[in-house]
């Protein structure tokens, strides 16, 4: 069993418009844009990162905004709902804030004793705020008061037709099943980074998810460094998973593999971090390009949608 994964690192989704995506995460949710760069494989598309002050692992939501991409359709084989942690007693504030900013999909419920507020992103992304006790992570002091601000991820749910093989994979990755009800199982990393939970929701008759705007592209799990990542990679390979070589993503190193339920998993390092090429006070302001795409800077600065600094 792997013992070096510390919880979530980041979650990456698809969007249809960079400007509305940036406004939603910075102005509505009050997160900090910690990096403005481009997709390694398609440099004409932004890769935007939002999180806490430094973009600590477990706080970072990232997006590939493909202009005009078609809408995604939910189903099995994907990350269903992304959950953010907020302080106990803050949901009334968020409900009023969302109503005032015309955020859609508002709905209250409770899961495993925690109060939750569902809401939709600009591409009908499925999100929920969860009132979480004793989350000591420091939020970004941006558009939202620190006493109510998002601390980071609470959890993510995997929407599957059958949970068996993926449940075993999560246990192999160091997660423990800590609760269950109806078609839902909850798994947790002991002594993780705060973003410690994964829920599996089982829908045996669901159709396959069709990715597009609002869909999660992949979900990443955190390890401390490259040495720990290589240990994880070898353990997964020895178990029969087809895992990519280590890929340098400038702000972390990454490996990827497809799960039995169809969800794309990544294991990413905490090092070197988002302040490797920008001063902390100015994270996410300048357009940062991977070295292989620096030659395209003039073209990209002219053709990418302008975003506020």
C-alpha positions in Angstrom: 0.0 0.0 0.0 1.2 3.5 -0.9 1.7 5.7 2.2 3.1 8.9 0.7 -0.1 10.6 -0.9 -1.3 13.5 1.3 -4.6 14.3 -0.3 -5.6 16.4 -3.3 -3.1 18.5 -5.1 -5.3 20.2 -7.7 -8.4 19.6 -9.9 -8.3 20.6 -13.6 -11.5 21.4 -15.6 -12.5 22.7 -19.0 -14.2 26.1 -19.6 -15.6 27.9 -22.6 -14.4 31.4 -21.9 -11.3 32.7 -20.0 -12.8 36.1 -19.0 -15.9 34.7 -17.3 -13.9 31.9 -15.7 -11.4 34.3 -14.2 -14.1 36.6 -12.9 -16.0 33.7 -11.3 -13.1 32.3 -9.4 -11.5 35.6 -8.3 -14.5 38.0 -7.9 -17.2 35.5 -6.9 -15.4 32.8 -5.0 -12.6 35.1 -3.8 -9.7 32.9 -4.8 -6.4 34.2 -5.9 -5.2 33.6 -9.5 -1.8 32.2 -8.7 -0.7 31.5 -12.3 -1.5 32.6 -15.8 0.1 30.3 -18.3 -0.8 28.2 -21.3 -1.7 24.6 -22.0 1.5 22.6 -22.6 -0.1 20.7 -25.5 -2.2 23.5 -27.0 -0.4 26.8 -26.2 -3.1 28.9 -27.9 -5.3 28.1 -24.8 -4.7 29.5 -21.3 -4.0 27.3 -18.3 -5.3 29.3 -15.3 -4.7 28.4 -11.7 -6.7 29.7 -8.7 -6.1 28.9 -5.0 -4.8 30.4 -1.7 -2.0 32.9 -1.4 0.7 30.6 -2.6 -1.4 28.0 -4.4 -0.7 25.4 -1.7 -1.5 21.8 -2.8 -5.1 21.0 -1.9 -6.3 24.5 -2.7 -5.8 24.8 -6.4 -8.6 24.7 -9.1 -7.2 25.0 -12.6 -8.8 25.5 -16.0 -8.2 25.1 -19.7 -10.6 27.7 -21.2 -11.1 26.6 -24.9 -13.1 29.4 -26.5 -16.5 28.2 -27.6 -16.0 24.6 -26.5 -19.3 22.7 -26.4 -21.0 21.9 -23.1 -20.1 18.7 -21.3 -22.7 16.1 -20.4 -22.6 14.4 -17.0 -22.4 10.6 -16.6 -20.2 7.9 -15.2 -16.5 7.9 -15.4 -15.8 11.4 -14.2 -15.3 13.7 -11.3 -18.9 14.8 -10.4 -18.8 17.5 -7.8 -15.9 19.5 -6.5 -16.3 20.6 -2.8 -14.6 23.5 -1.1 -14.2 23.9 2.6 -15.6 27.0 4.4 -15.9 27.8 8.1 -18.9 26.6 10.1 -21.6 29.2 10.1 -20.6 30.9 6.8 -23.2 29.3 4.4 -25.7 32.1 5.0 -23.1 34.6 3.9 -22.3 32.6 0.8 -26.0 32.1 -0.1 -26.6 35.8 0.0 -23.4 36.5 -1.9 -24.2 34.0 -4.6 -27.8 35.4 -4.9 -26.5 38.9 -5.3 -24.0 37.8 -8.0 -26.7 35.7 -9.8 -25.0 32.4 -9.3 -27.3 29.5 -10.3 -27.9 26.0 -9.0 -28.2 27.0 -5.3 -29.4 24.1 -3.1 -28.8 23.2 0.5 -28.3 19.7 1.8 -26.3 17.7 4.3 -23.8 14.8 3.9 -22.3 12.8 6.7 -23.3 15.5 9.2 -21.9 18.5 7.3 -24.0 21.3 5.9 -23.5 22.0 2.2 -24.5 24.6 -0.3 -24.5 23.5 -4.0 -23.9 26.1 -6.8 -23.0 26.1 -10.4 -20.0 27.6 -12.2 -20.2 29.6 -15.4 -20.2 26.4 -17.5 -22.7 24.6 -15.2 -19.7 23.2 -13.3 -20.9 21.2 -10.2 -19.6 22.8 -7.0 -20.5 22.7 -3.3 -19.4 24.6 -0.3 -19.1 22.5 2.9 -19.0 23.9 6.4 -16.0 22.2 7.9 -14.9 22.1 11.5 -11.3 22.7 12.5 -9.9 23.5 9.1 -6.9 25.6 10.1 -5.7 26.3 6.5 -5.2 30.0 5.9 -7.4 31.5 3.1 -6.5 34.1 0.6 -7.5 37.5 1.9 -9.1 38.7 -1.4 -12.7 39.5 -2.2 -14.1 37.6 0.8 -13.5 38.1 4.5 -11.0 35.6 6.0 -13.6 34.4 8.5 -15.8 33.2 5.7 -13.4 32.5 2.9 -12.7 29.2 1.1 -9.9 27.3 2.8 -9.2 24.9 0.0 -10.7 21.7 -1.2 -12.9 19.7 1.1 -13.3 16.7 -1.2 -14.2 15.6 -4.7 -16.8 13.0 -5.8 -16.2 10.3 -8.4 -19.3 9.4 -10.4 -19.1 5.7 -11.4 -21.2 2.8 -12.5 -19.4 0.4 -10.2 -17.2 1.3 -7.3 -15.4 -1.9 -6.6 -12.1 -1.6 -8.5 -11.8 2.2 -7.8 -12.5 1.6 -4.1 -9.6 -0.9 -4.1 -7.4 1.6 -5.9 -8.1 4.3 -3.4 -7.2 1.9 -0.5 -4.0 1.0 -2.3 -3.2 4.7 -2.6 -3.5 5.1 1.2 -7.2 6.1 1.6 -9.4 4.4 4.2 -13.2 4.0 3.9 -14.6 6.1 6.7 -18.4 6.2 5.9 -21.1 4.9 3.6 -24.8 5.6 2.9 -27.0 4.3 0.1 -24.9 4.7 -3.2 -22.2 6.7 -1.5 -18.8 5.8 0.0 -16.4 8.2 1.6 -12.6 7.7 1.8 -10.1 9.7 3.7 -6.3 10.1 3.9 -5.2 10.0 7.6 -3.2 13.1 8.6 -3.4 14.6 5.1 -3.0 18.1 3.8 -6.6 19.2 4.6 -8.0 18.2 1.2 -8.3 14.6 2.5 -11.6 13.2 1.3 -12.8 11.4 -1.8 -16.4 10.3 -2.2 -17.6 7.6 -4.7 -21.1 7.9 -6.0 -22.4 4.8 -7.8 -25.0 5.1 -10.6 -25.4 1.7 -12.2 -27.7 2.8 -15.0 -25.9 6.1 -15.9 -24.6 6.8 -19.4 -21.0 7.6 -20.0 -19.8 11.2 -19.3 -19.1 13.3 -22.4 -16.4 15.9 -21.6 -16.8 19.5 -22.5 -17.2 22.9 -20.8 -17.8 22.4 -17.1 -16.3 18.9 -17.0 -13.3 17.9 -14.9 -10.5 16.9 -17.1 -8.4 15.2 -14.3 -7.9 15.1 -10.6 -4.4 15.3 -9.0 -3.1 13.9 -5.7 -0.2 15.3 -3.8 3.1 13.9 -2.8 5.9 15.8 -1.1 8.7 15.5 -3.7 10.0 13.7 -6.8 11.5 10.8 -4.8 8.1 10.1 -3.3 6.5 10.4 -6.7 8.8 7.8 -8.1 7.9 5.4 -5.3 4.2 5.9 -6.1 4.8 5.4 -9.8 6.7 2.2 -9.3 4.0 0.8 -6.9 1.3 1.6 -9.5 3.3 0.0 -12.3 4.0 -3.1 -10.3 0.2 -3.4 -9.7 -0.5 -3.3 -13.4 -1.4 0.4 -14.1 -0.1 2.1 -17.3 1.5 5.2 -15.8 3.1 8.0 -17.9 6.7 8.9 -17.4 7.3 11.9 -15.1 6.4 15.1 -16.9 7.8 18.5 -15.9 4.8 20.9 -15.5 7.1 23.9 -14.4 5.3 24.2 -11.0 5.2 20.5 -10.2 6.1 17.2 -11.7 3.3 15.0 -12.8 2.4 11.4 -13.7 -0.9 10.3 -15.1 -2.9 7.0 -15.3 -6.5 6.0 -16.1 -8.5 4.4 -13.3 -10.7 1.4 -13.6 -13.8 3.6 -13.5 -12.5 5.8 -16.3 -11.4 8.9 -14.3 -7.9 10.3 -15.2 -5.8 10.5 -12.1 -2.6 12.5 -11.7 0.0 12.4 -8.9 1.8 15.7 -8.6 4.7 17.0 -6.4 4.4 19.8 -3.9 7.7 21.1 -5.3 8.8 23.6 -6.7 5.6 25.6 -6.3 4.0 28.6 -8.1 6.5 31.2 -6.7 9.4 29.6 -8.6 9.2 32.3 -11.4 7.2 35.1 -9.8 7.4 37.1 -6.5 4.7 36.0 -4.1 3.2 39.5 -4.1 2.6 39.3 -7.9 1.6 35.7 -8.5 -0.6 35.2 -11.5 -0.2 38.7 -12.9 2.2 38.1 -15.8 1.8 35.6 -18.6 4.3 32.8 -17.9 5.2 30.4 -20.8 6.8 27.0 -20.8 10.3 27.3 -22.2 9.3 25.5 -25.4 6.5 28.0 -26.1 8.5 31.2 -25.3 9.1 31.7 -29.0 5.3 32.2 -29.4 5.0 35.0 -26.8 4.3 37.9 -29.3 1.6 35.9 -31.0 0.0 34.7 -27.8 0.0 38.1 -26.1 -1.8 39.4 -29.1 -4.4 36.6 -29.5 -5.1 35.3 -26.0 -8.1 37.0 -24.3 -6.9 39.9 -22.2 -7.3 39.2 -18.4 -7.1 41.7 -15.6 -3.7 41.6 -13.7 
